[in-house]
Amino acid sequence: MDLYVYFLAAFLVLTMAYFVETQTPTVSFTTKCKFPKEHTIDNIPGAVAKLQILDGLRFSDKDDQETYTYEIGICTAANPGPKYINAGVIQHDIKNPEKTIIVGDYTKAEVMSGKNWMLLVYRGGDNYTSHCGSESRQAMIMLICDESAPQGTAKVLEENRKKTENCYYLFEISHSDLCPKPELKVYGLSVGSIIVIMYV
């Protein structure tokens, strides 16, 4: 009986060591962002997991001229007000608070990802009136690693509208949670190690 118990214990330890070493966690995540181009997110490893880190957060910043204030939502409405449903980025005129523009719709999103950065694009904003061929506005949000920003910081970089098409608003959001975490690798025990542990 004792020998049977020893062999059963050895089998269980080996099995547990194998699973700890070889199994990878499955990411299960639902976001409010909608990606019309399915390949955008499906073919980029880690993009969904990184979006999960910042999903639902809101940020705000002013442009350098202090003409506009921008509200930015990560896969959520930038402002919880009922008239801003699906608005991922909103522009407010500081001198005329009633004048607001939807810069991008988070249900018309695209995403690409690198090791410590992401680019989240919201299309389908309000149309330009006299610039960029009257196309709809779009927001490009760079999400980057910054160990010194545990709460996250937002910065308005530019509005590029000196073109006839593909104009954009560019924002940068820094957050420490986007920084790669050190990998903890657990190695399985060899049969010899188990026998030594059991019989010493």
N, C-alpha and C positions, 0 to 999 in steps of 0.2 A: 504493500500500500504506500509506504514512504517513497519508494522509487517512482510510482505512478504520480504522486503529488509533485515530486521534483520535476518530472518531465512535463506535466501540465503547466507548472509555474514557468518553466523555461519557454514553452510554446506561447503562453500569454505575453510574456515579456518581449519575445521576438516579434510577435504580431503587433503589439503596441508601438515598439520601436520603428517598425516598418511604416506604419501609418503616419507617425509623427514626422518621419523623414520625407515621405513621398507624396502625401496628400496636400493639395493646395485648396485654400478656402474658396467657396463659390460666392461670387458677388450677386446679391439679389437686391435690386434697387429700382424704384419707380420714381421718375422725375416728371415735373410738370412741363419741362422743356419738350418740345416736339421737333423731331428731326425729319423733315420731308425727304431729304436725301438719305436713305437708310444706310448707305455705305459709309457715310460720314462718321458714324459712331461705332458701327459694328466691326470695322476693320482696324480700329485703333486700340491696341491693348491698354487698359488702365484708364481710359477716358471716362467711363461710367463711374468707376470708383472715385476718381478725382472730383467729378461733379458732385458726388454724394458728400464729399467733405465740406463743400461750401453751399450746398443746395439750401435755398430758403433764406440766405443772408441778404441784407440790404445795405447799400453804401450810398454816400453822397459826396459831392465836391463842386467847387466853383471853377470856372475857367479863369485863366490868368488875368483877363481884363475885368473880371467880376461883372460880366454882363449877364451870364446865365448860371443857374444852379442845375445840377444834374442829379437825378435819383437813379440808382442802378440796382436791379434785383437779379440774383443768380437763380435762374429757373423759377422765379416767382415774380409777382407784380411788384414793380419798383415802389409803388405807393398803394396802400390797401384801400384807397378810395374806390367807390363803385364805378366811377367813370374811367378808371385806368385798368380795367380788366385786360389781361394778357400783355400789358405794357411792361417790357423788360427794362427799358431806359426811357426816362422822361426829361425833357428840357423845360425849365421854368425861366421866364424873363424876370430878372430881379426888379426892374423898374415897373414892370406891369405883371404882377403875380397871376392875373387872370389869364395871361397868354401862356399856354403850354403846348408843347409839341411832343408827340410820341415818336421817339427816335428808332425804336425797334420792338418787335413782338417776339416774346420768348417761346411762342408756339410755332415760330418759323425760324428755328435755330439750326446752326451747324457748329461742329466742334472738331478741333484737332488737338493732339496732345504730344508733349515731349516728356523728358525725364523729370524736369522740375518746372514745367510751364504748361499752360493751356491757352488756346485761342477760342473764345466763345463768340459766335456771331449771331446777332439778332437781325433778321430782315423784316420787311413788311411794315416799316414805320410810315408816318405821314409823308405825303408827297411834297417835294420841293415845289415852290411856286414859280421861281424864275431861274433856278440853277439846275445843273446836272440833268438837263433834259426832262425836268419835272418827274423824275423817277422817285420811287419810294426811298425813304431814308433807311440807313442800316447802321447798327452799332457793332464795333469790333472791340471786344473786351479781352485784353491780355491778362491772364491770371498767372502770377509768377511767385516763386518761392522767396520768402524773406523771413529769416529766423527772428528778426527784431520786430515783427508785426504779428503778435499772437491774436490780436483782435481784428486784424485786417485794415488796410488803408486803401483809399481810392484816389486816383488822380486823373484829371481830364488832360489828355495829351494834345488833341487837335480835332478840328473839323475840317476835313479835306473836301472842299466843294469847288475847287478850281479845275473841274473836269466836266466833260459832257455826259459822262456816265460812270457808274461804279464809285460814286462819292461815298464817304463814310465818316463817322465819328469814332475816334480812337480813345479808349480808356485803358488805364492800367490799374489792376487790383493786386496788391501784395499781401501774402498771408503765410504765416509760418507753417500752417497745416499742409501746404503744398510742397514743402521740402521733403525729400526722400528720407525715410526712416531707416536706421541701420537694420540690416536683416539679421534675425536670430536663427541660426541654423542648428538644429538638433540632430545629432548623428545616432544611428541605431547601434545597439550593443551587439558585439559578435557572440557566437555561441560559446567560444572559449571564455569570454568575459563573464557570461552568465554563470557558467560552471564554476569559475573561480569565486564569484560572489556567493553562490549557493553552498559551496563546500568549504570555504575558508572560515 
